[in-house]
Amino acid sequence: MHCNRVHTQETSLNRQKLEQVVLFFLEKINNVHLGRTKLMKLLYYVDFDHYERHGRSITCAKYRKLPHGPVPEKADAVIKEMVSSGIVKSVNVPRGDFKQNRLITSSGEFDASLFSGDELQTLEAVANKWEHFTAKQIEDASHKEAPWASTDDGKAIDYELAEYRTSLEAEPIDDWLRKSAHFSKLVESLV
């Protein structure tokens, strides 16, 4: 099953792939930063990064704009099934003033055979990019992107907006200018 540009909004969730993506992150980057909020954002980045590059998402999940960022609509139900079937365990871990809800693999193992080479590359790229970010940092990053920012609260986020995910705060030229010694000297001379 592929979720392509034409059918993304109507195509149903690939529960098996969603479950496997969760297992991938639990095996690959299950560090102190991987709580529920961060996991939901990683799922978003997997699907929207893949859609942006290949015209289809990996899990076909429908994402909604919620206060802490994009969340796959049926992820909680899939994770509850994973917990009740013993594939993963849900634990609350003290983190400062709050308890972080984390998942730990129990009997489940990631099955790479269910994914194409392009999909595996997307999974690896997302894991490598976001591994050491906190939930708050990844949440803030998702809030700066057009898909979340241009969608009304509680509404479904259109995959087509993946084409406009450059941070709303900075265009690529801004990053280049910030790093330019010549530009810095020019700004100093104006002050």
C-alpha positions in Angstrom: 0.0 0.0 0.0 1.3 3.4 -1.0 0.0 6.8 0.1 0.7 9.0 -2.9 -0.1 12.6 -3.7 -3.4 11.8 -5.2 -4.8 9.5 -2.4 -3.0 10.5 0.8 -5.9 12.1 2.5 -8.3 9.2 1.7 -5.9 6.3 2.2 -6.2 4.4 5.5 -3.5 4.0 8.0 -1.0 1.2 7.5 -1.0 0.0 11.2 1.7 -2.5 10.7 4.1 0.1 9.3 3.2 2.5 12.1 3.9 -0.1 14.7 7.2 -1.0 13.0 8.3 2.7 12.9 7.6 2.9 16.6 9.7 -0.2 17.2 12.5 1.3 15.0 12.7 4.4 17.1 12.6 2.4 20.4 15.5 0.3 19.2 17.5 3.0 17.4 17.3 6.1 19.6 15.6 5.2 22.9 17.5 7.6 25.1 16.4 10.0 27.9 14.7 12.3 25.4 12.4 9.8 23.8 9.0 10.2 25.5 5.6 10.2 24.0 5.6 13.8 22.7 9.0 13.3 20.9 7.8 10.0 19.5 4.7 11.6 17.9 6.9 14.3 16.3 9.3 11.6 15.0 6.4 9.9 13.3 5.4 13.2 11.7 8.9 13.8 10.4 9.1 10.3 9.0 5.9 10.7 7.1 6.3 14.3 6.0 10.0 14.0 5.1 9.2 10.9 3.0 6.2 12.6 1.4 8.3 15.6 0.5 11.0 13.5 -1.2 8.9 10.7 -2.7 5.3 11.9 -3.0 3.9 9.4 -0.5 4.1 8.9 3.3 5.3 5.7 4.9 2.4 5.0 7.4 -0.4 6.8 5.6 -1.3 8.3 9.0 -3.6 11.3 9.2 -2.0 14.0 11.4 -3.9 16.6 13.4 -2.7 20.0 14.7 -2.6 19.6 18.5 -1.1 22.0 21.1 2.2 20.1 21.2 2.5 19.8 17.5 1.4 17.3 14.8 0.1 14.0 16.1 -0.9 10.9 14.1 -4.6 10.4 14.6 -4.6 6.7 15.5 -1.2 6.4 17.1 -2.5 6.2 20.6 -4.8 3.3 19.7 -1.9 1.4 17.9 0.4 2.0 20.9 -2.2 0.8 23.3 -2.6 -2.4 21.2 1.2 -2.8 21.3 1.2 -2.5 25.1 -1.7 -4.9 25.6 -0.2 -7.5 23.3 3.2 -7.3 25.1 5.2 -5.9 22.2 6.1 -2.8 24.2 5.8 -1.7 27.9 4.7 1.7 28.9 6.5 3.2 31.9 6.5 6.6 33.6 10.0 7.9 34.3 10.7 10.9 36.6 12.1 13.9 34.7 12.4 16.9 36.9 9.0 18.1 37.9 7.0 15.7 35.8 6.9 12.0 34.8 7.8 11.2 31.2 5.7 8.5 29.6 8.1 6.2 27.7 7.8 3.0 25.8 10.3 0.1 26.2 10.5 -2.8 23.8 9.4 -6.0 25.3 8.9 -8.8 22.8 8.8 -6.7 19.6 11.6 -6.3 17.1 11.8 -3.9 14.1 11.2 -5.8 10.8 13.2 -3.9 8.1 11.8 -6.3 5.4 8.5 -4.4 5.4 10.1 -1.2 4.1 11.6 -0.1 0.8 15.2 1.2 0.6 13.9 4.7 0.4 11.7 4.3 3.4 14.7 2.8 5.4 16.8 5.8 4.4 14.1 8.2 5.6 13.9 6.4 9.0 17.6 6.5 9.4 17.8 10.2 8.4 15.1 11.2 10.9 16.6 9.2 13.7 20.1 10.7 13.0 18.8 14.3 12.8 16.6 14.3 15.9 18.2 11.7 18.3 19.6 14.2 20.8 16.8 16.8 20.7 14.4 17.1 23.5 10.7 16.8 23.1 10.4 20.6 23.5 13.1 21.3 20.9 11.4 19.0 18.3 8.0 20.4 19.2 9.3 23.9 18.7 10.8 22.9 15.3 7.5 21.4 14.1 5.6 24.6 15.1 7.9 26.7 12.9 6.9 24.7 9.8 4.1 25.6 7.4 2.1 22.3 7.8 1.5 23.0 11.5 1.5 26.8 11.4 -1.1 27.1 8.6 -3.5 24.5 9.9 -6.4 25.3 12.2 -6.3 23.8 15.7 -7.5 20.2 15.8 -7.8 20.0 12.0 -6.0 17.5 9.7 -2.7 18.6 8.3 -2.5 18.3 4.5 0.5 16.4 3.3 0.7 18.8 0.3 2.1 21.3 2.8 5.2 19.2 3.1 6.4 21.2 0.1 6.6 24.3 2.2 8.4 23.1 5.3 11.3 25.6 5.4 11.3 27.1 8.8 9.1 30.1 9.0 11.8 31.9 11.0 14.7 31.5 8.6 15.2 31.1 4.9 18.3 29.3 3.7 19.9 32.6 2.8 19.6 33.7 6.4 21.7 30.8 7.6 24.3 31.5 5.0 24.4 35.2 5.9 24.7 34.5 9.6 27.8 32.4 8.9 29.4 34.9 6.6 32.3 36.8 8.1 32.1 39.4 5.3 28.4 40.0 6.1 29.1 40.3 9.9 31.8 42.9 9.2 29.3 44.8 6.9 26.7 44.8 9.7 29.2 46.0 12.3 30.3 48.8 10.0 26.7 50.0 9.8 26.2 50.1 13.6 
